[in-house]
Amino acid sequence: MEGISWRLFLLSLVLLEGSTQDFGQTQFICTSVPKDMDLCAATMQNSGPAEDLKTTVMQLRETVLQQKELIMNQKETIRELTSKLSRCESQSLPEPGAGGRRKEPGNTMGDVSRGPSDTLAQLGQTLQTLKQRLENLEQYSRVNSTAQSNSLKDLLQNKIDDMEKQVLLRVNTLEETKTGPRNDTDQRNKVESTLTKIHDRITGLEKGPKGNRPLDKFQLTFLLRTNYMYAKVKNSLPEMYAFTLCMWIKSSASPGVGTPFSYAVPGQANELVLIEWGNNPMEILINDKVAKLPFQINDDKWHHICVTWTTRDGVWEAYQDGVQRGNGENLAPYHPIKPHGVLVLGQEQDTLGGGFDATQAFVGELANFNVWDRKLTTGEIYMLATCNNRAQVGNVFGWAETSIEVFGGATKWPFEPCRPLN
């Protein structure tokens, strides 16, 4: 009887220890016992031979130990995967802001079924693979001819674009599924920083030796609608009582191409903005006042657009491909454009230099963005659109690679506006 009691006590401990575990094929059977009947006797009647009971107890204990070991292995694996991302290089980027002129639900990109740990692990592995590939390509480019370097450029453009899309989609997935805002934001910034540094190296490989290409022969590419992919002009704008701004632009984004540029000053985030948002036509904002522009550009072809404005009576004109498409007045009349602001390409600012909203981001390609502090004539604008060699460069801001910094995966590629564009 003493041996049976010991076995029952051991069995009860196992049952308590494994009450929250999954025992696979093991089953527990409950048997009713009369109120006045001895519990040990009832157990003997239903338990079978003592040896079988001992075997069952040992099997249950083994199952519990296996479950514990499996859980520990899984925890260790998760720690190892998460630590891979922490080795990525770190660089601060502006925190996404809140508020803004217009909002609508953002697009969900990527495989949202994956958890944050899996997403972070895959991001870390992808970045490490991309870095190793770039190092190999750099060594290859140092010992090969010009023809081989051109081949390298094509290889970079195709393969890196594919890798970048995968990585940025995973960043968006992480943003959608994050559970720890501060920690995940730090990890997202690490990914963005690494992407930016990788693309700087890609650009260096593509250019070849310094001075091989004029500083203005480049374009900016914004692949995805995000709240962290943008370019920033290093210098601000002066006070202006008139302006002309022109650019080459290409996009097929729908609905709306987004925000090609925004200029914010202290106290006014919408000092000067060009935006095509949702199903609205393209608009220009000056001090939060709005004029609708007759541009049609989301056909995935290059177009040259210009907007002129003067503070007197707020008169404006809009040109597409060298031809005037519209005009008006009373657009922020007698309000000069204020100085000491931040000029951003590819995002709409809700705060000075930040507060980006993915639904308003520009998706496409942009080049030759120039700004003048006067109204250009129709003839001057036509020369710009037709690549006339007498066309002028902006006297307030002239398109130059050294004047623009890119962030969050925005890229620079060679661009020649006078070649066949489409």
C-alpha positions as CSV (number, residue, x, y, z in Angstrom):
1,M,0.0,0.0,0.0
2,E,2.9,2.3,0.7
3,G,4.3,1.8,-2.8
4,I,1.0,2.6,-4.4
5,S,0.6,5.8,-2.4
6,W,4.1,6.9,-3.5
7,R,3.2,6.3,-7.2
8,L,0.0,8.3,-6.8
9,F,1.9,11.2,-5.3
10,L,4.4,11.1,-8.1
11,L,1.6,11.0,-10.7
12,S,-0.1,14.0,-9.1
13,L,3.1,16.0,-9.3
14,V,3.5,15.2,-13.0
15,L,-0.1,16.2,-13.7
16,L,0.3,19.5,-11.9
17,E,3.6,20.2,-13.7
18,G,2.2,19.4,-17.1
19,S,-1.3,21.0,-16.7
20,T,-0.4,23.9,-19.1
21,Q,1.6,21.8,-21.6
22,D,0.6,20.0,-24.8
23,F,1.2,16.2,-24.3
24,G,0.6,15.1,-27.9
25,Q,-1.1,11.7,-28.0
26,T,-1.3,11.3,-24.1
27,Q,-4.9,11.3,-22.7
28,F,-6.2,11.7,-19.1
29,I,-9.3,9.7,-18.1
30,C,-11.4,10.8,-15.2
31,T,-13.2,8.0,-13.2
32,S,-16.0,8.6,-10.7
33,V,-15.4,7.1,-7.2
34,P,-18.2,6.4,-4.7
35,K,-18.2,8.8,-1.8
36,D,-17.5,6.2,1.0
37,M,-15.0,4.1,-1.0
38,D,-11.3,4.1,-0.2
39,L,-9.4,6.2,-2.8
40,C,-6.4,3.9,-2.9
41,A,-8.6,0.9,-3.4
42,A,-10.4,2.6,-6.2
43,T,-7.1,3.5,-7.8
44,M,-5.9,-0.1,-7.6
45,Q,-9.0,-1.3,-9.3
46,N,-8.7,1.1,-12.2
47,S,-4.9,1.4,-12.6
48,G,-4.0,-2.0,-13.7
49,P,-0.6,-3.6,-12.8
50,A,1.8,-1.5,-10.9
51,E,4.5,-1.8,-13.5
52,D,2.2,-0.3,-16.2
53,L,1.4,2.7,-13.9
54,K,5.2,3.3,-13.4
55,T,5.8,3.2,-17.1
56,T,3.0,5.7,-17.7
57,V,4.4,8.1,-15.1
58,M,7.9,7.9,-16.7
59,Q,6.5,8.6,-20.2
60,L,4.6,11.6,-18.9
61,R,7.7,13.0,-17.2
62,E,9.7,12.5,-20.4
63,T,7.1,14.4,-22.4
64,V,7.2,17.3,-20.0
65,L,11.0,17.5,-20.2
66,Q,10.9,17.4,-24.0
67,Q,8.4,20.3,-24.1
68,K,10.6,22.4,-21.8
69,E,13.6,21.7,-23.9
70,L,11.7,22.7,-27.1
71,I,10.6,26.0,-25.6
72,M,14.1,26.9,-24.5
73,N,15.4,26.2,-27.9
74,Q,12.8,28.4,-29.5
75,K,13.6,31.2,-27.1
76,E,17.3,31.0,-27.9
77,T,16.6,31.0,-31.6
78,I,14.5,34.1,-31.3
79,R,17.3,35.9,-29.3
80,E,19.9,35.0,-32.0
81,L,17.7,36.2,-34.9
82,T,16.8,39.5,-33.1
83,S,20.5,40.2,-32.3
84,K,21.4,40.0,-36.0
85,L,19.5,43.2,-36.7
86,S,21.1,45.0,-33.8
87,R,24.5,44.8,-35.5
88,C,23.3,47.0,-38.4
89,E,24.8,50.5,-38.5
90,S,22.8,53.2,-36.7
91,Q,21.9,56.7,-37.9
92,S,19.1,59.0,-36.6
93,L,16.3,60.1,-38.9
94,P,13.4,62.5,-38.2
95,E,10.6,60.9,-36.3
96,P,7.3,60.7,-38.2
97,G,5.0,63.4,-37.0
98,A,1.3,63.6,-36.6
99,G,-1.4,65.9,-37.9
100,G,-1.5,67.5,-41.3
101,R,-3.7,69.1,-43.9
102,R,-5.2,65.9,-45.2
103,K,-5.3,62.3,-44.2
104,E,-6.6,59.0,-45.4
105,P,-5.8,55.4,-44.5
106,G,-2.3,54.3,-45.7
107,N,-1.6,51.4,-48.0
108,T,-0.6,48.1,-46.4
109,M,2.5,46.6,-48.1
110,G,4.2,43.3,-47.5
111,D,3.3,40.0,-45.9
112,V,1.4,41.1,-42.8
113,S,1.0,37.6,-41.6
114,R,4.6,37.5,-40.4
115,G,5.4,38.4,-36.8
116,P,7.7,41.3,-35.8
117,S,10.5,38.9,-34.7
118,D,10.5,37.0,-38.0
119,T,10.3,40.3,-40.0
120,L,13.3,41.8,-38.1
121,A,15.3,38.6,-38.6
122,Q,14.6,38.6,-42.3
123,L,15.5,42.2,-42.6
124,G,18.8,41.7,-40.9
125,Q,19.7,38.7,-43.1
126,T,18.7,40.5,-46.3
127,L,20.9,43.6,-45.4
128,Q,23.9,41.4,-44.6
129,T,23.5,39.5,-47.9
130,L,23.2,42.8,-49.7
131,K,26.3,44.2,-48.1
132,Q,28.4,41.2,-48.9
133,R,27.2,41.3,-52.6
134,L,28.2,45.0,-52.8
135,E,31.6,44.3,-51.4
136,N,32.2,41.6,-54.0
137,L,31.0,43.9,-56.8
138,E,33.3,46.7,-55.6
139,Q,36.3,44.3,-55.8
140,Y,35.1,43.2,-59.3
141,S,34.9,46.8,-60.6
142,R,38.4,47.7,-59.5
143,V,40.1,45.1,-61.7
144,N,37.9,45.2,-64.9
145,S,37.5,47.4,-67.9
146,T,35.0,50.1,-68.7
147,A,32.8,47.7,-70.6
148,Q,32.7,45.4,-67.7
149,S,31.9,48.4,-65.4
150,N,28.8,49.1,-67.6
151,S,27.8,45.5,-67.2
152,L,28.3,45.9,-63.4
153,K,26.0,49.0,-63.5
154,D,23.2,47.0,-65.1
155,L,23.6,44.2,-62.7
156,L,23.5,46.6,-59.7
157,Q,20.4,48.4,-61.0
158,N,18.4,45.2,-61.5
159,K,19.5,43.2,-58.5
160,I,19.6,46.0,-55.9
161,D,16.2,47.3,-56.9
162,D,14.7,43.9,-56.3
163,M,16.5,43.6,-52.9
164,E,15.5,47.1,-51.9
165,K,11.8,46.5,-52.6
166,Q,11.9,43.4,-50.5
167,V,13.6,45.2,-47.6
168,L,11.3,48.2,-47.7
169,L,8.2,46.1,-47.9
170,R,9.4,44.3,-44.7
171,V,9.9,47.7,-43.0
172,N,6.3,48.6,-43.8
173,T,5.2,45.2,-42.4
174,L,7.0,45.9,-39.2
175,E,5.3,49.3,-38.9
176,E,1.9,47.6,-39.3
177,T,2.6,44.9,-36.7
178,K,4.8,46.6,-34.2
179,T,4.2,46.0,-30.5
180,G,6.9,48.1,-28.9
181,P,6.9,51.6,-30.6
182,R,10.2,52.9,-29.2
183,N,12.2,49.8,-29.8
184,D,10.7,49.1,-33.2
185,T,11.3,52.8,-34.3
186,D,15.0,52.5,-33.4
187,Q,15.3,49.2,-35.4
188,R,13.5,50.8,-38.3
189,N,15.9,53.8,-38.2
190,K,18.8,51.3,-38.3
191,V,17.4,49.6,-41.4
192,E,16.8,53.0,-43.1
193,S,20.3,54.2,-42.3
194,T,21.9,51.0,-43.7
195,L,19.8,51.3,-46.9
196,T,20.9,54.9,-47.4
197,K,24.6,54.0,-46.9
198,I,24.2,51.1,-49.3
199,H,22.7,53.3,-52.0
200,D,25.5,55.9,-51.6
201,R,28.0,53.1,-52.4
202,I,25.9,52.0,-55.3
203,T,25.9,55.5,-56.7
204,G,29.7,55.7,-56.3
205,L,30.1,52.4,-58.2
206,E,27.8,53.7,-61.0
207,K,29.6,57.0,-61.4
208,G,33.1,55.6,-61.6
209,P,35.9,58.1,-61.1
210,K,34.9,61.6,-59.7
211,G,34.2,64.2,-62.4
212,N,33.1,61.5,-64.9
213,R,29.6,63.1,-65.1
214,P,28.2,66.6,-64.7
215,L,26.6,67.3,-61.3
216,D,23.2,68.1,-62.7
217,K,22.8,64.9,-64.8
218,F,20.9,62.9,-62.3
219,Q,17.4,62.0,-61.2
220,L,15.8,61.0,-57.9
221,T,13.8,57.8,-57.7
222,F,11.1,57.2,-55.0
223,L,10.0,53.5,-55.4
224,L,7.4,53.2,-52.7
225,R,4.8,55.2,-50.9
226,T,6.3,55.5,-47.4
227,N,6.7,58.1,-44.7
228,Y,10.5,57.9,-44.6
229,M,11.7,58.0,-48.2
230,Y,12.7,61.5,-49.2
231,A,15.4,64.0,-50.3
232,K,16.3,67.2,-48.6
233,V,17.8,70.4,-50.1
234,K,20.7,71.5,-48.0
235,N,20.0,75.3,-48.4
236,S,16.8,77.2,-47.6
237,L,14.9,79.6,-49.9
238,P,15.2,83.4,-49.6
239,E,12.2,85.7,-49.2
240,M,10.5,85.9,-52.6
241,Y,7.8,88.2,-54.0
242,A,7.6,86.1,-57.2
243,F,8.9,82.7,-58.3
244,T,9.1,80.2,-61.1
245,L,9.7,76.5,-60.3
246,C,10.2,73.9,-62.9
247,M,11.1,70.2,-63.0
248,W,11.0,67.0,-65.0
249,I,8.7,64.4,-63.5
250,K,7.6,60.9,-64.3
251,S,5.0,58.8,-62.4
252,S,2.3,56.2,-62.9
253,A,1.1,56.3,-59.2
254,S,-2.6,56.2,-58.6
255,P,-4.6,57.7,-57.0
256,G,-2.5,60.8,-57.0
257,V,1.3,61.0,-57.6
258,G,1.8,62.4,-54.2
259,T,4.0,65.4,-53.2
260,P,6.9,66.2,-55.5
261,F,8.1,68.9,-53.1
262,S,7.1,70.9,-50.0
263,Y,8.6,74.0,-48.4
264,A,7.9,74.6,-44.7
265,V,8.9,77.6,-42.5
266,P,8.6,78.1,-38.8
267,G,4.9,78.4,-38.0
268,Q,3.7,77.4,-41.4
269,A,4.1,73.8,-42.7
270,N,2.4,74.6,-46.0
271,E,4.3,77.7,-47.1
272,L,4.8,76.3,-50.6
273,V,3.7,72.8,-51.6
274,L,3.0,71.0,-54.9
275,I,0.7,68.0,-54.3
276,E,-1.6,65.6,-56.1
277,W,-3.4,63.7,-53.3
278,G,-6.0,61.0,-53.6
279,N,-8.5,61.7,-56.5
280,N,-7.9,65.4,-56.4
281,P,-6.2,67.3,-59.2
282,M,-2.6,68.5,-58.7
283,E,-2.6,71.6,-56.5
284,I,-0.1,74.3,-55.5
285,L,-0.4,75.6,-51.9
286,I,1.0,79.0,-50.8
287,N,0.5,79.9,-47.2
288,D,-2.3,77.2,-47.1
289,K,-4.1,78.9,-50.0
290,V,-4.9,76.5,-52.9
291,A,-5.0,76.7,-56.6
292,K,-5.9,73.7,-58.8
293,L,-3.5,72.9,-61.6
294,P,-4.4,71.4,-65.0
295,F,-1.6,68.9,-65.1
296,Q,-2.0,65.3,-66.4
297,I,1.3,63.5,-65.7
298,N,0.6,60.0,-64.2
299,D,1.1,58.2,-67.5
300,D,4.5,56.8,-66.7
301,K,6.1,59.3,-69.2
302,W,8.5,62.1,-68.6
303,H,6.9,65.6,-68.5
304,H,8.3,69.0,-68.0
305,I,6.2,71.2,-65.7
306,C,6.5,74.8,-64.5
307,V,4.5,77.1,-62.2
308,T,5.0,80.9,-62.0
309,W,3.5,83.2,-59.3
310,T,3.7,86.8,-58.3
311,T,2.6,88.2,-54.9
312,R,0.8,91.1,-56.6
313,D,-2.8,89.9,-57.0
314,G,-1.6,86.4,-56.5
315,V,-1.4,85.8,-60.3
316,W,-0.2,82.3,-61.3
317,E,0.4,80.3,-64.5
318,A,0.9,76.6,-65.1
319,Y,3.0,75.0,-68.0
320,Q,3.2,71.4,-69.1
321,D,5.8,70.4,-71.7
322,G,6.4,74.0,-72.6
323,V,2.8,75.0,-73.2
324,Q,0.6,77.0,-70.8
325,R,-2.3,74.9,-69.6
326,G,-3.9,77.2,-67.0
327,N,-3.7,80.4,-65.1
328,G,-5.5,82.3,-62.3
329,E,-5.2,85.0,-59.6
330,N,-5.9,85.6,-55.9
331,L,-3.5,82.9,-54.8
332,A,-2.2,84.2,-51.5
333,P,-2.0,87.8,-52.8
334,Y,0.6,90.1,-51.2
335,H,2.1,87.3,-49.1
336,P,5.8,86.9,-49.8
337,I,7.4,83.5,-49.6
338,K,9.1,83.4,-46.2
339,P,12.8,82.5,-45.8
340,H,14.7,80.2,-43.4
341,G,12.5,77.1,-44.2
342,V,13.1,73.5,-45.1
343,L,12.7,72.3,-48.7
344,V,11.9,68.6,-49.0
345,L,11.5,66.5,-52.2
346,G,9.1,63.5,-52.2
347,Q,7.2,64.3,-48.9
348,E,4.6,66.7,-47.6
349,Q,5.7,68.3,-44.3
350,D,3.3,68.6,-41.4
351,T,6.0,69.9,-39.1
352,L,9.2,71.7,-40.0
353,G,11.4,69.1,-41.7
354,G,9.2,66.1,-40.8
355,G,5.7,64.9,-39.9
356,F,5.5,62.9,-43.2
357,D,2.4,60.9,-44.1
358,A,2.8,57.9,-46.4
359,T,-0.5,58.6,-48.2
360,Q,0.9,62.0,-49.4
361,A,4.3,60.7,-50.5
362,F,5.5,61.1,-54.1
363,V,6.0,57.8,-56.1
364,G,8.0,58.2,-59.3
365,E,11.1,60.0,-60.7
366,L,12.0,63.6,-60.5
367,A,14.9,65.6,-62.1
368,N,16.1,69.2,-62.9
369,F,14.1,70.9,-60.1
370,N,15.0,74.6,-60.4
371,V,13.7,77.7,-58.6
372,W,13.9,81.4,-59.7
373,D,12.8,84.4,-57.7
374,R,11.1,85.9,-60.7
375,K,8.5,85.0,-63.3
376,L,10.1,83.4,-66.3
377,T,8.7,84.3,-69.8
378,T,6.8,81.8,-71.9
379,G,9.8,81.7,-74.2
380,E,12.2,80.9,-71.4
381,I,10.0,78.1,-70.2
382,Y,9.7,76.6,-73.7
383,M,13.5,76.5,-73.9
384,L,13.7,74.6,-70.7
385,A,11.1,72.1,-71.9
386,T,12.9,71.6,-75.2
387,C,16.4,71.4,-73.7
388,N,17.6,74.4,-75.6
389,N,21.2,75.2,-74.8
390,R,20.3,78.7,-73.8
391,A,18.0,77.5,-71.1
392,Q,18.8,79.0,-67.7
393,V,19.4,77.4,-64.3
394,G,17.5,78.5,-61.3
395,N,19.1,81.5,-59.6
396,V,17.6,80.6,-56.2
397,F,18.1,76.9,-56.4
398,G,19.9,75.1,-59.2
399,W,19.7,71.3,-59.6
400,A,23.0,69.9,-58.4
401,E,23.9,66.6,-56.8
402,T,26.0,68.2,-54.1
403,S,23.0,70.2,-52.9
404,I,20.7,67.3,-52.2
405,E,20.8,64.6,-49.5
406,V,18.7,61.4,-49.8
407,F,17.2,59.4,-47.0
408,G,15.2,56.2,-46.4
409,G,16.0,54.4,-49.6
410,A,15.5,57.2,-52.2
411,T,18.1,56.8,-54.9
412,K,20.0,58.8,-57.4
413,W,20.5,57.6,-61.0
414,P,22.0,59.2,-64.2
415,F,19.6,61.3,-66.1
416,E,19.9,63.2,-69.4
417,P,16.8,65.3,-70.2
418,C,17.7,65.8,-73.8
419,R,17.9,62.2,-74.7
420,P,14.7,60.4,-76.0
421,L,12.7,60.5,-72.7
422,N,9.9,57.9,-73.2
